[in-house]
Amino acid sequence: MDKSKGVCIGKGARKKNGQTKKAILKWNAVIDAGLIEALVEGRRLGLKENYIWDDKIWTMVQKVAQEKAFIQVERYHIDNIYRSLRKEYIAFNLVKSKGEFGWDLSKKTVTASNEAWKILLEDLKNFEEFSRFRYEEPKWSFELL
C-alpha cells in the first residue's frame, strides 16, 4: 500500500482475466466532504442539467480530493462513492417526506414519534435503509443541497 497516495493495490497491479486490477481507495470523511463541496459548487455553477452532471464536475472532485486529502482519486472511485451518497440522499428525502417525520436542525437528525419509527422500521428493508437517520446525521449537509 502506498500510504502517501491513500491507494491500496495489493501485491502490485495484478492481472485478472487479462485486465489490470483496479486500485482500492481508502475513502474517508475528508474525501466525502470534498466530493460534496465540489457537487454543491458544481450545482451552483450550473454543471448539472436535466439530472446529468457535466464532465467538468468529476475533474473538480479529483482536484478537491487531491487538495484536501493529498491522494489521487480515479473516476471509478468517485462513481462508487457518488452512488453511495446518492442512495443515502434519496433514502433521507424519502423518510423525511413522510408526513409524521421532520428534521431537527440542531441535532441534525430526522424526528418522529417512537410509534412512527416503530411502524417504519418493522420492515427489514426499511430498517436497513432508514434506521441510521434516527440517531445520526447524513454524511452530507442537508442545508447545502
BAFI-221582 format. One record per residue: residue in one letter; x negated, z, y negated of N, C-alpha, C in turn; residue number from 1. Coordinates in nm, 2 decimals. Layout:
N
 resn     nx     nz     ny    cax    caz    cay     cx     cz     cy resi
    A      X      Z      Y      X      Z      Y      X      Z      Y  NUM
...
# end
This chain:
145
 resn     nx     nz     ny    cax    caz    cay     cx     cz     cy resi
    M  -0.08   0.00   0.12   0.00   0.00   0.00  -0.09   0.00  -0.12    1
    D  -0.06  -0.09  -0.21  -0.13  -0.09  -0.34  -0.05  -0.01  -0.44    2
    K  -0.10   0.12  -0.46  -0.02   0.21  -0.55  -0.03   0.17  -0.69    3
    S  -0.12   0.09  -0.73  -0.13   0.05  -0.87  -0.01  -0.04  -0.90    4
    K   0.03  -0.11  -0.80   0.14  -0.21  -0.83   0.28  -0.15  -0.78    5
    G   0.28  -0.04  -0.70   0.40   0.01  -0.65   0.47  -0.07  -0.55    6
    V   0.39  -0.16  -0.49   0.45  -0.25  -0.39   0.38  -0.23  -0.25    7
    C   0.46  -0.22  -0.15   0.40  -0.20  -0.02   0.43  -0.32   0.07    8
    I   0.33  -0.38   0.12   0.35  -0.49   0.21   0.29  -0.46   0.35    9
    G   0.28  -0.34   0.39   0.24  -0.30   0.52   0.09  -0.35   0.55   10
    K   0.07  -0.40   0.66  -0.07  -0.45   0.70  -0.09  -0.59   0.66   11
    G  -0.10  -0.61   0.53  -0.12  -0.74   0.47   0.01  -0.82   0.47   12
    A   0.00  -0.94   0.44   0.12  -1.03   0.43   0.13  -1.09   0.57   13
    R   0.19  -1.02   0.66   0.21  -1.08   0.80   0.31  -1.19   0.80   14
    K   0.30  -1.28   0.89   0.40  -1.39   0.90   0.50  -1.35   1.01   15
    K   0.62  -1.38   0.98   0.73  -1.36   1.08   0.81  -1.49   1.08   16
    N   0.82  -1.55   1.19   0.89  -1.68   1.21   0.84  -1.79   1.11   17
    G   0.71  -1.79   1.09   0.64  -1.88   1.01   0.65  -1.86   0.86   18
    Q   0.71  -1.74   0.82   0.72  -1.71   0.68   0.64  -1.59   0.65   19
    T   0.59  -1.58   0.53   0.52  -1.46   0.49   0.62  -1.35   0.46   20
    K   0.59  -1.23   0.51   0.67  -1.11   0.49   0.68  -1.07   0.34   21
    K   0.80  -1.05   0.29   0.81  -1.01   0.15   0.76  -0.87   0.13   22
    A   0.71  -0.85   0.01   0.66  -0.71  -0.03   0.78  -0.62  -0.05   23
    I   0.76  -0.49  -0.01   0.86  -0.39  -0.03   0.83  -0.31  -0.15   24
    L   0.93  -0.31  -0.24   0.91  -0.24  -0.37   0.97  -0.10  -0.36   25
    K   0.89   0.00  -0.40   0.95   0.14  -0.40   1.02   0.15  -0.54   26
    W   1.15   0.13  -0.54   1.23   0.13  -0.66   1.24   0.27  -0.71   27
    N   1.25   0.30  -0.84   1.26   0.43  -0.89   1.35   0.43  -1.01   28
    A   1.38   0.55  -1.06   1.47   0.57  -1.18   1.42   0.50  -1.30   29
    V   1.29   0.49  -1.32   1.23   0.42  -1.43   1.26   0.27  -1.43   30
    I   1.25   0.21  -1.31   1.28   0.07  -1.30   1.43   0.05  -1.31   31
    D   1.51   0.14  -1.26   1.66   0.13  -1.28   1.69   0.13  -1.42   32
    A   1.63   0.22  -1.50   1.66   0.23  -1.64   1.62   0.10  -1.71   33
    G   1.50   0.05  -1.67   1.45  -0.08  -1.73   1.55  -0.19  -1.70   34
    L   1.60  -0.20  -1.58   1.69  -0.30  -1.54   1.82  -0.29  -1.62   35
    I   1.87  -0.17  -1.63   2.00  -0.15  -1.71   1.97  -0.18  -1.86   36
    E   1.86  -0.14  -1.91   1.83  -0.16  -2.05   1.82  -0.31  -2.08   37
    A   1.76  -0.39  -1.99   1.75  -0.53  -2.00   1.88  -0.60  -1.99   38
    L   1.97  -0.55  -1.90   2.10  -0.61  -1.88   2.19  -0.59  -2.01   39
    V   2.18  -0.47  -2.06   2.26  -0.43  -2.18   2.21  -0.52  -2.30   40
    E   2.08  -0.53  -2.31   2.02  -0.61  -2.42   2.06  -0.76  -2.40   41
    G   2.05  -0.80  -2.28   2.08  -0.94  -2.25   2.23  -0.97  -2.28   42
    R   2.32  -0.88  -2.24   2.46  -0.89  -2.27   2.48  -0.90  -2.43   43
    R   2.41  -0.82  -2.50   2.42  -0.82  -2.65   2.37  -0.95  -2.70   44
    L   2.27  -1.01  -2.64   2.21  -1.14  -2.69   2.29  -1.26  -2.64   45
    G   2.40  -1.24  -2.56   2.48  -1.35  -2.51   2.42  -1.42  -2.39   46
    L   2.34  -1.35  -2.31   2.28  -1.41  -2.19   2.37  -1.41  -2.07   47
    K   2.50  -1.36  -2.09   2.59  -1.37  -1.98   2.72  -1.44  -2.02   48
    E   2.75  -1.54  -1.95   2.87  -1.62  -1.99   2.95  -1.65  -1.86   49
    N   3.07  -1.63  -1.87   3.16  -1.65  -1.75   3.11  -1.58  -1.62   50
    Y   3.07  -1.46  -1.64   3.02  -1.38  -1.53   2.89  -1.42  -1.47   51
    I   2.82  -1.51  -1.53   2.69  -1.56  -1.48   2.58  -1.53  -1.59   52
    W   2.47  -1.48  -1.53   2.36  -1.44  -1.62   2.27  -1.57  -1.64   53
    D   2.22  -1.59  -1.76   2.12  -1.69  -1.79   1.99  -1.65  -1.72   54
    D   1.91  -1.74  -1.67   1.79  -1.71  -1.60   1.69  -1.63  -1.69   55
    K   1.70  -1.63  -1.82   1.62  -1.56  -1.91   1.63  -1.41  -1.88   56
    I   1.74  -1.36  -1.83   1.76  -1.22  -1.81   1.66  -1.16  -1.71   57
    W   1.64  -1.24  -1.60   1.55  -1.19  -1.50   1.41  -1.18  -1.54   58
    T   1.37  -1.27  -1.63   1.23  -1.26  -1.69   1.23  -1.14  -1.78   59
    M   1.33  -1.11  -1.85   1.34  -0.98  -1.93   1.33  -0.86  -1.85   60
    V   1.40  -0.86  -1.73   1.39  -0.74  -1.64   1.25  -0.73  -1.59   61
    Q   1.19  -0.84  -1.55   1.05  -0.83  -1.49   0.96  -0.77  -1.60   62
    K   0.97  -0.82  -1.72   0.89  -0.77  -1.83   0.91  -0.62  -1.86   63
    V   1.03  -0.58  -1.86   1.06  -0.44  -1.88   1.00  -0.35  -1.77   64
    A   1.02  -0.39  -1.64   0.96  -0.32  -1.53   0.81  -0.31  -1.54   65
    Q   0.75  -0.42  -1.58   0.60  -0.42  -1.60   0.56  -0.32  -1.71   66
    E   0.64  -0.32  -1.82   0.60  -0.23  -1.93   0.63  -0.08  -1.90   67
    K   0.74  -0.06  -1.83   0.78   0.08  -1.81   0.72   0.14  -1.69   68
    A   0.71   0.07  -1.58   0.66   0.12  -1.45   0.52   0.07  -1.41   69
    F   0.47  -0.03  -1.48   0.34  -0.09  -1.46   0.33  -0.15  -1.32   70
    I   0.44  -0.21  -1.28   0.44  -0.28  -1.15   0.50  -0.42  -1.16   71
    Q   0.46  -0.51  -1.07   0.51  -0.64  -1.07   0.64  -0.65  -0.98   72
    V   0.75  -0.69  -1.04   0.88  -0.69  -0.98   0.91  -0.84  -0.95   73
    E   0.95  -0.87  -0.83   0.98  -1.01  -0.80   1.13  -1.03  -0.81   74
    R   1.18  -1.15  -0.82   1.32  -1.18  -0.84   1.41  -1.12  -0.73   75
    Y   1.36  -1.13  -0.60   1.44  -1.08  -0.49   1.45  -0.93  -0.50   76
    H   1.35  -0.86  -0.56   1.37  -0.71  -0.58   1.48  -0.69  -0.68   77
    I   1.48  -0.77  -0.79   1.58  -0.75  -0.89   1.72  -0.78  -0.83   78
    D   1.73  -0.89  -0.76   1.86  -0.92  -0.70   1.91  -0.81  -0.61   79
    N   1.83  -0.75  -0.53   1.87  -0.64  -0.44   1.92  -0.52  -0.52   80
    I   1.85  -0.48  -0.62   1.89  -0.36  -0.69   2.01  -0.39  -0.78   81
    Y   2.02  -0.51  -0.83   2.13  -0.55  -0.92   2.26  -0.55  -0.83   82
    R   2.25  -0.60  -0.71   2.37  -0.59  -0.62   2.42  -0.45  -0.60   83
    S   2.32  -0.36  -0.58   2.35  -0.22  -0.55   2.41  -0.16  -0.68   84
    L   2.36  -0.18  -0.79   2.41  -0.13  -0.92   2.55  -0.19  -0.95   85
    R   2.56  -0.31  -0.92   2.69  -0.38  -0.95   2.80  -0.32  -0.86   86
    K   2.77  -0.30  -0.73   2.86  -0.24  -0.64   2.90  -0.10  -0.69   87
    E   2.80  -0.02  -0.73   2.83   0.11  -0.79   2.92   0.10  -0.91   88
    Y   2.89   0.01  -1.00   2.97  -0.01  -1.12   3.12  -0.04  -1.09   89
    I   3.14  -0.13  -0.99   3.27  -0.17  -0.95   3.35  -0.06  -0.89   90
    A   3.28   0.02  -0.80   3.34   0.14  -0.74   3.38   0.24  -0.85   91
    F   3.29   0.26  -0.94   3.31   0.36  -1.05   3.44   0.32  -1.13   92
    N   3.44   0.19  -1.17   3.55   0.14  -1.25   3.68   0.15  -1.17   93
    L   3.68   0.13  -1.04   3.80   0.13  -0.96   3.85   0.27  -0.95   94
    V   3.76   0.37  -0.92   3.81   0.51  -0.91   3.86   0.56  -1.05   95
    K   3.79   0.52  -1.16   3.82   0.57  -1.29   3.95   0.51  -1.34   96
    S   3.99   0.39  -1.29   4.11   0.32  -1.34   4.23   0.38  -1.27   97
    K   4.22   0.46  -1.17   4.34   0.52  -1.11   4.40   0.62  -1.20   98
    G   4.53   0.62  -1.21   4.60   0.69  -1.32   4.56   0.84  -1.33   99
    E   4.54   0.91  -1.22   4.51   1.05  -1.23   4.36   1.09  -1.25  100
    F   4.28   0.99  -1.26   4.13   1.01  -1.28   4.09   0.98  -1.43  101
    G   3.99   1.05  -1.47   3.94   1.03  -1.61   3.79   1.04  -1.61  102
    W   3.73   1.05  -1.73   3.59   1.05  -1.75   3.55   1.17  -1.84  103
    D   3.47   1.26  -1.79   3.42   1.37  -1.87   3.29   1.33  -1.93  104
    L   3.29   1.30  -2.06   3.17   1.26  -2.13   3.06   1.36  -2.13  105
    S   3.09   1.49  -2.14   2.98   1.59  -2.15   2.92   1.61  -2.01  106
    K   3.00   1.61  -1.90   2.94   1.63  -1.77   2.90   1.50  -1.70  107
    K   2.95   1.39  -1.76   2.92   1.25  -1.71   2.96   1.24  -1.56  108
    T   3.09   1.29  -1.54   3.15   1.27  -1.40   3.29   1.23  -1.42  109
    V   3.34   1.18  -1.31   3.48   1.14  -1.30   3.56   1.27  -1.28  110
    T   3.67   1.29  -1.35   3.75   1.41  -1.34   3.89   1.38  -1.28  111
    A   3.94   1.47  -1.20   4.07   1.46  -1.14   4.10   1.60  -1.08  112
    S   4.23   1.62  -1.05   4.26   1.74  -0.98   4.21   1.74  -0.84  113
    N   4.19   1.86  -0.78   4.15   1.87  -0.64   4.24   1.79  -0.55  114
    E   4.37   1.79  -0.57   4.46   1.72  -0.49   4.44   1.57  -0.50  115
    A   4.41   1.52  -0.62   4.39   1.37  -0.64   4.26   1.33  -0.56  116
    W   4.16   1.42  -0.57   4.03   1.39  -0.50   4.06   1.39  -0.35  117
    K   4.13   1.49  -0.30   4.16   1.50  -0.16   4.23   1.38  -0.11  118
    I   4.33   1.33  -0.18   4.41   1.21  -0.13   4.32   1.09  -0.13  119
    L   4.24   1.07  -0.24   4.15   0.96  -0.25   4.04   0.96  -0.14  120
    L   3.99   1.07  -0.11   3.87   1.08  -0.02   3.91   1.10   0.13  121
    E   4.04   1.10   0.16   4.09   1.12   0.30   4.04   1.00   0.38  122
    D   4.04   0.88   0.33   3.99   0.76   0.39   3.84   0.76   0.39  123
    L   3.78   0.74   0.51   3.63   0.75   0.52   3.57   0.64   0.43  124
    K   3.62   0.52   0.42   3.56   0.42   0.34   3.56   0.47   0.19  125
    N   3.68   0.52   0.15   3.68   0.58   0.01   3.58   0.69  -0.01  126
    F   3.57   0.77   0.09   3.48   0.89   0.08   3.34   0.84   0.05  127
    E   3.29   0.74   0.13   3.16   0.69   0.12   3.14   0.62  -0.02  128
    E   3.24   0.55  -0.06   3.23   0.48  -0.19   3.24   0.56  -0.31  129
    F   3.33   0.66  -0.31   3.37   0.73  -0.43   3.32   0.87  -0.45  130
    S   3.29   0.94  -0.34   3.27   1.09  -0.35   3.16   1.13  -0.44  131
    R   3.05   1.04  -0.45   2.94   1.08  -0.54   2.98   1.10  -0.69  132
    F   3.09   1.03  -0.73   3.13   1.03  -0.87   3.19   1.16  -0.90  133
    R   3.23   1.25  -0.80   3.29   1.37  -0.83   3.19   1.47  -0.89  134
    Y   3.06   1.46  -0.85   2.96   1.56  -0.89   2.84   1.51  -0.96  135
    E   2.83   1.38  -0.96   2.71   1.32  -1.03   2.75   1.20  -1.11  136
    E   2.67   1.17  -1.21   2.69   1.05  -1.29   2.64   0.93  -1.22  137
    P   2.69   0.81  -1.26   2.64   0.69  -1.21   2.49   0.67  -1.26  138
    K   2.42   0.58  -1.20   2.28   0.55  -1.24   2.27   0.49  -1.38  139
    W   2.37   0.43  -1.42   2.37   0.36  -1.55   2.45   0.44  -1.65  140
    S   2.43   0.41  -1.77   2.50   0.48  -1.88   2.63   0.41  -1.91  141
    F   2.74   0.48  -1.87   2.87   0.42  -1.89   2.90   0.38  -2.03  142
    E   2.85   0.46  -2.12   2.87   0.44  -2.27   2.81   0.31  -2.32  143
    L   2.70   0.26  -2.25   2.64   0.14  -2.30   2.71   0.01  -2.25  144
    L   2.79   0.02  -2.15   2.85  -0.10  -2.09   2.99  -0.13  -2.14  145
# end
